């Protein structure tokens, strides 16, 4: 990949490495909001950022013409996964959620191959995905999957990762020349409308902390509006299968930020696992030349 592609890759990893912490704070049963309310808040903010840009450059009209595909994308990328992840993080750790979301490249590779791209099965790329997944496993820590975890919550996050994989591949195939900013801005508006009834029926009966409100705002600005703009710029240049490998980096950033901001311990798993994540992402993103 080019220097620009690597910059987009690392920026996407950072922007999508921070939401697990924000979600954990935002959906706290005692001081936070319901998962649907958190989704409503973040997509409302994201839509307010992206839709004016899409209107200004007139790309919103292309997205509106393909609204049925955008609606499917909204369901599989935002409505379903974000409610599932928010609900799951009420009973499992954010690290476990990050580990399970790291399966996205596996589902993406399988789905992409169904559409005829056999390059994803090259042994070097497969080896890279394996190395990256081992790195993620070490980053989160063996104890996170050997302890007590809710099987239903684990299933929710795995289902969300499958939704992520299908959403990006389907919308890039159906609307290949439509701006990612326009698609996501419209999808966020659709998601906000879908979540509004749940939000109104799930108003908190306790005092919501400033941290929870702040987390929703941060999710909306950084991990929704800006993150999607950056990610789709990367998808356009490197393709959905390789772009999905950013999920490995997400977990790496999530753990590193936890160490720096929350003073979490720098474990052996982090020291060994982080380089493996970076190496695995590099190998898996290399597309072999054809003769």
N, C-alpha and C positions, 0 to 999 in steps of 0.2 A: 504494500500500500504506500501511497505518497505521504509526504510530511503533513499535508493538509488532512488526509484521511486519518492519520494517527492522532492528530490534534483533535479532530472531531470524536474519535474513538475514546480518547482519555477524558475529554470534557463530558461526553455522554455517561461514561462510567462514574464520574464524580457526581453529576446531577442526579443519577439514578442510584447512587450509593448512599445518599443521605435520607431518602424517604422512609426507610424501614424504622429509623429512630423517630422521625416525626410521626409516623403512623402509630407507633407504640405509645407515644405520649398522647396523641390526639384521641385514641379510642380507649383510654384508661377507663375502666368501669366506674371508678369512684370520682374522677375529676374531669373526664373527657366527654366526647360526643359519640353518637352511634356511628357505625361504619358507613351507613348510607349518608348521614349528615356530613361526614368528613369528605366523602366522594363529591357530594353536592357542592361543598364549599370550594374544594380545590379546582373542580372543573369550571365553576362559575368564574373564578379568578382567571383561570387559564383561557377561557373563551373571551373574556374581556381584553386579554392581551393579544391573542392571535387573530380574532375576527376583524378588528379594525385594520390590521396589517393586510389581511386577505382582501378586504374591501378596497383598500387604497391601491393595491396592485391588480385588482379586478380578477383575481384567481378564485374568489369565492363563488363566482357563477359556474365555473367548471365543477366545483365540488357539489353545488346544488343540483346540477344536472345528473350527477351520479349519486344522489342522496341515498338510494336504496343500498348501495355498497358501503357508503359512509355509515349508515345505520347499523349494518352488520358488523362493521369494524368497531363502532362504538360499543356494541354489546359484548364483543369478544375481547376488546382491548381495555375497556374502561369500566363499564357497568358491572359485568360479571366478575372479572379478576379483582378489581379494587374493593368491592364489597366482600368477596371471598377472603382476600388477604387481610383486610381490616378485621373481619370476624375471627379469622384464624389467630391473629396476633393478640387476641384477648386471652388465648390459652396456650400459645407456644411462643418461644423467644423470637426476637427479630432475626437473630442469627440463623435459626432453623428455617425461617421463612426465606432468608437469602440463599441458603443452601438449596432449598427445593426449587426456587426460581432459576437457579443455575442450570436446571435441566432444559431450559428453553432452547439452547442450540441443538440439543439432541432431537427434540420434536421438530425444530425448524429444518434440520438436515433431512430427516425422514420425509417431511412434507414436501420439501423442495425437490427431492429425488423423484417423487411421484409425478412432478411436472416436467421431468425429462433432464434435469441437471444432474448428471452422474458424476461431475467433478467433485461433489461434496463427499463422495465415498472414497476419494484417494487416500491411500494409507497414511500419508503424512498429515493430512487434515484430520483424519480419524484419530491418529496418535496425539495430535495437538489437543483435540477435545478431551481425550482420556487424561492427558497430563493436567489440563485445566480443571477438570472435575476433581481429580485427586487433590489439587491445590485448594480448591474450595472446601473439600471435605476436611483438610487439615486446618484451614483457616477457622472454620466454625468450631471445630473440635469434636473429637470422637464422643466426648461426654454428652454432647447435645442430642445425639441420636440413640445413645444407650440409656439415657435417663427416661423419666416418665413424660411422655408426650401424647397428646390427644390424637388418635388415628384419624378422626373425622377432620380435624384441623389440618393435618398433613395432607389428606386427600383434597381439601379445599385449595391449598396452595399449588398442588400438582395440577389440578384442573385449571387453575389460573394460568399456569405456565403453558399449558397446551393452548389455552385461549390466546395468549400473547403470540405464540408461534403462528397460529392460523390467521390471526387478525392482520399482521403485517404482510404476510405472503399474499393473502387474498386481496387486500386493498391495492398493493403495488401492481398486481397483475390486472385487476379490474380498471384501475385508474392510474396507469403508468406515467402519464404526463401531467398529472394534476399536482399542484403544490401541496407539500406535506403540511405546511402551515394552514392552508385552507381546509384540508381534510380534517386535521385535528381540531381546528377551531370550531368547525361545524359539528364534529363528533362530540366535543365537549358541551356544546349547546344542547345536543340531543340527550346526552347523559344527564345534564342538569335537569332537564324537563322530566326525564324518567325517574330521577331520584327525589324530585320535589315532593311527591305524595308521601314517600317514606320519611322524608325529613320532617314534614309537618306532623306526622303521627308518632314520631320518635323524639320529640323535644325532651331535653334532659329534665329530670326532677331533682337535680342537685346542682350545686354551684360549679360551673365550669371554670377551670383554672386558666390563667393568662397564658401559661405554657401550651395548653391544648389549643387555644385560639391562635396563638402564634405559630404553632406547628401547622395548622390548616393553611394559614397565609403563606408560610414558607413552601408548603407542598404546592400550592397554587402557582406561585411565582416561579420557583426554581425547578421543582420536580414535575411540573405539568406544562406550563406555558413555554418556558425556555428549553426544557429538556426535550420536548417533542420536536421543536423546531430544529434543534441540533441533530437529534437522532435521524430524522427524515432526510436531512441534508446528507448524512452519512449513508443511509440506505440507497439513495439515488446514485451514489458513487461506487459503493462496494457490493450492493445487493443485500437482500434480506437475510440470507443464511449467515453470511459473515458478520453482518451488522448485529445479529442476535448474540454473537459471542461476547458482546459488551456486558452480558449478564455475569460472566466470570469476573470482570473488573468491578462490577457493582459491589459484589461481596467483599472484594479486596478493599475498596474504598470505605465500605461500611465498617469493617473491622478497624482499619487504620484510624478513621475519624473517631471511633469509640475509644481507642487508646489515647489519642491526642486530646479530645474534648472531655471525655468522661473518665479519664485516668484509668481505663481498663488495663489489665496486665498484658504486657507484651510476651505472649506465650511462645513456646517452641513451635507450635502449629503455625503461628503467624510468621515466624522467622523463616520456616521452611516452606510454608504453603504459598505465601505471597509471590516469591519468584516463580513458582510453578504455575500460578495463575497467569502471570505475564508471559512466560514462555509458551504455555499452552495456547493462549490467545493468539500469539504471533504465528505459531506453526499452523494452527487451524485456519487462520485467515489467509494463508498463502495459497494462491490459485496456480496450479501447475500449468505451464505452457503446453499447448496442444500442437502436434506436428501434422 
